[in-house]
Every structure is written in C-alpha cells, then in structure tokens.
Amino acid sequence: MSEIESTSTVTAAGATAPAKGGGRRKLTLPVILLFVAGGLLLFSLVRAVSGADDLTSVGQVSGALQLAVPIGLAGLGGLWAERAGVVNIGLEGMMILGTWFGAWAGYQWGPWTGVAVGILGGALGGLIHAIMTVTFNVNHIVSGVAITILATGATRYLSNFTFAEAPGGSSKQSPRVEGIDRITVPGLSDWLGDLQEKHWFFVSDLAGLLGGLVTNLSVLTVVALLLVPGTWWVLWRTGFGLRLRSCGENPVAAESLGVNVYKYKYIAVLVSGALAGLGGAFLAIVSTGIYQEGQTGGRGYIGLAAMIFGNWMPGGLALGAGLFGFTDSLKLRGGAENVHAMLLLLAILLVFACAWTLYKKKYTAAVVSAVFSAVLFLWYSATDVLPSQFVDAAPYVTTLLVLALSAQRLRMPKANGMPYKKGQGK
C-alpha cells in the first residue's frame, strides 16, 4: 500500500467521507446557482421596497469585492494552518507585518516588489508561530496573541526611523505607493453599468453584480480570487494536501504511516503567514496606497471568523468573506440608508428561518425567529436612518450573528490546536 493510500485511511472518517446515515449532501452547481438567484431576488425585493438603489450597484459590488479580498486572504491563511492542526490566532499580526513590509518595499522599488516583500513579512510571522507551537509546543492562542502584540510594536518602532525620514511619510504613515494596474472589460462594463442604472427589478441587480466583477478590478484581486480554487485543489485533490490534512485530523496515525508531521505543519503555517501577509500588502498597496498604523482594523480576526463560518472549506470561506466585505462596503457607500435597508432584509430572512424551523418541528427556535423578525420589521418601519454608531458597528455585528447562527453546523479538524510531539506514532 502506498503512502498516499495509507494516509487516506486517517482522514476517511472525518475529512473525506460523511458519517454513515448522517452526512450532508454535497451542493451541486445547479443548487448553488439556485441559491444565488434566490438571494439576488431577495435583494431586488429589498431594494425596490426600501429605495436604496445603491444596494446592488456596480460601485457597491466592486467596493465589496475589494474589501472582501484582505479578509478572504486572512481566512485562507487560517484554513491552511488549521487543516494541519495549528490554530493561527496571529493572523492579525501577520497582516500587520504584510502591510508594513509591503509599503516599505513598495514605495522604494515598486508595487509588485512590495507585494513580494509583504508576503515574506507575513511568512516571517508564520515561521515564528510554527517554531513556538510546533517545535516548542507553546499554547497556540498564547503564541498567536504574542505575535500580534510583537508585530504591532515592531512596526511602530521601525516606522520611526524609516517612514518618518522619508518624503511624504511620518512615524505612523508611509509615503504613497504606486498603484497596481486595474482591469475594466471595455464595452461590457459600460453596458452593464447602464443597465444597472435603469433600476429594473432583478435584471438591474444582476447587471450590478456582474458589472462589479468586470469594472476597475485590480490584477491582485484576480490573483486573490484564483487562490480560492487553487487552495481547494491543492488540499483536496493532491497527495500533498491529503497528507497535510491528515496532520490536522490524527497526527499520531499520520506519523505511523510515514508522514513527517512536523514538516507539513511548518509548511502549512508558513503558507498561512504568507497569505495573511499578502492580505496586508493588498490593504497597503491596493486599498489605500499607503501604510497607516492600525489599518488592518481587526481584519485578521474577521478572516478567522469567515473561515469558521465556511466550516474550514475554501468555498464557504469565500462566501463568508464576501458577506463581511459587503456589510463593510454598505457602511462606506450610502451609510445609514443602506444599513437601514439591511434591517428589512434580515427581517425577511428570519421569516424564512421561522418557517424552516417550524417545518423541522423546532418550535422554540421558530418562536425566537418570529419575535426577532417582528422587532426588526417594527424598527425598520419606525425609522428612516440608523444611528451612526450602529452603522460603524455593522460589520462586527454581522460577524457575531453569522458565527452564532452557524455554530451548530461546524466541524473543525479533530486534532486542531492539540499538542503533538514527534515520535508519538512510533
């Protein structure tokens, strides 16, 4: 029996095959498209009732995509580490290193050099995390928090004698970095933009969604989007990925079958840090064009939440990152009006949740859904705009709600965060 075939027995029960009689069916492409169409139909209804025409505009979708990319990259980093059994709460710190190193190299040698150095900065944080957790068995949470604190202090110190002495910089901000080329599909982008501005039911909303994907799109955004299916293919369709995931499911059994568990954990955490560093470099180079102290704004933690929402799978992670990016974009574009319209959307979704839980004979959950739905309908009807404090908190409230609603359907890798010492499997 080959190593790959042997290792498959480690993950067959938990990582590849559903439990007998209790596994969930895989979503097929037609079903996914049906869900997307249903969601877009619901957004069309909310837009028509509320009058918030910017809810599905080209600018809104394009902005949401740009805001979702750093979160998604951080989430992908968390996915690589945790699939190998290492909890990476230090994603925020690795993103901070990516922003600083990306901007530092970017303003001197160009944006793509900045991207490369930002990736290396994040990978440096990943290496420290791997040494602490894999080699020395330090608690994963403690190590991750320490890396974030270290990254915050180190970048603040470095800025004092690098950016502060550079033209256009300061101790808290870098000089401006040259932008990366953006892509707009000529003809198609204009046609979809014109169609979206007509505000036709569903048709204009679909045009806004597609238009946001072909208008003013950074080349680095395209690279980031390709990393999602790329991660899925590497981790679920190659022998390397199978061995890496076996380290997160049962490292003792994996080692007994000849897998070098330390090596795969190190690789996974290094890739994790590199992806988080890329997310940080994206923030500094594409999103703002400069490094600013504190500009990650907790996106590393939100990326971790997106990964958990996605049940440690790339596709679900991408949906979670898109959701958080969308709510963040709502706050920036149209502010109170757009977030106010989301109250109506949440109220309608809770009506569907109430009906579903009644069908499942979960009467307590149905009553709770009905009560919250009624409260949101009343809140929407009684107000025209929302307080600015609530608008600013919308992305973080969404994070908490999503995690609370999805908690019962999660299954993390079985050995995630567990201490492991070389030789246990012998």
TAPE-V475034 format. One line per field, one symbol per residue. phi: phi as a letter, one per 30 degrees, with the letter a starting at -180 (. if undefined). burial: I if it has 16 or more other ideal C-beta (glycine too) atoms within 10 Angstrom, else O. A space follows every 10 residues. Layout:
phi = ???
burial = ???
This chain:
phi = .ddddddddd cddccccddd ibddddddee dddddddddd dddddddddd idddebdddd dddddddddd dddddddddd dddcjcdcdd eddddddddd dddddddcbj dddddddddd dddddddddd dddddchded dddddddddd dddddddddd ccddccdica dbadddcddc eccbddiddd ddddddddhd didddddddd dddbbhcded dddddddddd dedddcbbde ddddddddca ddddddcjdd deddddeddd dedddddddd ddedccdcib dbdiddhidd dddddddded hhbddddddd ddddddddde ddcihddddd dddddddddd dddddddddd icdddddddd dddddddddd ddbcbceddd dddedddded dddddcddcc bdedcdiddb cejddc
burial = OOOOOIIIOI IOOIIOOOOO OOOOOOOOOO OOOOOOOOOI OOIIIIIIOI OIIIIIIIII IIIIIIIIII IIIIIIIIII IIIIIIIIII IIIIIIIIII IIIIIIIOOO IIOIIIIIII IIIIIIOIII OIIIOOOIOI OOIIOIIIOI IIOOIOOOIO OIIOOOOOIO OIIIIIIOOI OOOOOOOOIO OIIOIIOOIO OIOIIIIIII IIIIIIIIOI IOIIIOIIOO IIOIIOOOOO IIIIIIIIII IIIIIOIOIO IIOIIIIIII IIIIIIIIII IIIIIIOIII IIIOIIIOII IIIIIIIIII IIIIOIIIII IIIIIIIIII IOIIIIIIII IIIIIIIIII IOIIOOIOOO OOOOOIOOII OOIOOIIOOI OOOOOIOOOO IOOIIIOIIO OIOOOIOOOO OIIOIIIOOI OOOOIO
